[in-house]
Amino acid sequence: MDLSIIIINYNTSKYTINCIESIVNTISDSVSYEIILVDNCSEITDLQNLEEQIKKYNHLKLIKNPTNSGFGGGNTVGSSEANGKFLAFVNNDTLLQNDCFSILINAMESNPSYGVCSPQSFKENGDFLPTIDHFTSPSKELFGRAFLEFINPKRYPKRKQIYSKPQRGQFVSGSFMVFRKEDFDKIGGFDTKIFLYQEETDICKRLLKINKYAYLIPEAKFIHFHGASTKKSIAIKTELKLSTLYVIKKHYGWWAHKLILLFFIVKYFIRSFFKPEYWNIFKVLIKGGQLNHSLLKK
């Protein structure tokens, strides 16, 4: 089999069904594929709606995860059942605009150094969405993307730019990633300690160790209803900071972790005077900012 497409659903079956429909309508007949749908312990009504709507699709397997294991955990459940030469991890809040999979597979087969590829992303209104980005790092957290791009544009290509040819980035958006299964398995897949966010930095960091790189393939295009699969809340923002701290400690060491933790503590203490809800983030950070999977609680 050429391709295994892994999608997670969590209480957003409407988006999931539309995503699957766009895949079926755009994928080439020349690509042999399967869709592995992992439901991350959704509410019963959402799951029932999902089960009813997917009956008409061939090549689709539904896995009912007994717990909400997050992005990495849910995708790991799906990839463990995959039979394809390539693995595609696709957010359910996406719509394919053309035959993305054929384009990405052809690009990867022609370029052995491509470790993970992604199409160009757009918002639902047609506006451009960045697809490549720079690794989460102490310098990025302290100085920001724009500064890094200004001082070293070769190392940090502009993310807010539409490219006409394949463009290497440090990582590609986690909303749509295609790997060779061989490479994915070799580096150990997703780090399931990360519940949500920063999975892309972590896995692309590990790809670099086997001389594999992240590429945007702009010929392929998709729409991303950015943030639709997760509700923006203080809990979500807190999880982002915890994942950031975890990845920095994992890849840059103890001192870097302590520096950025202190930076976040000061930053959110000051911000809490203007936005009181940020006090909740500050309270988590002041306790050490440990990754504790708080979002697993339903």
ABEGO torsion letter per residue (X at the ends): XABBBBBBBBGBAAAAAAAAAAAAAABBAABBBBBBBBBBGBBAAAAAAAAAAAAABBGBBBBBBABBAEAAAAAAAAAAABABABBBBBBAABBBABBAAAAAAAAAAABAABABBBBBBBBAAGBBBBABBBBBBAAAAAAEAAAAAAABAAABBBABBBBABBBBBABBBAABBBBBAAAAAAAGEBBAABABEGAAAAAAAAAAAAGBBBBBBAABBBBBBBGAABBBBAAAAAAAAAAAAAAAAAAAEAAAAAAAAAAAAAAAAAAAAABAAAAAAAAAAAAGGBBAGAAABX
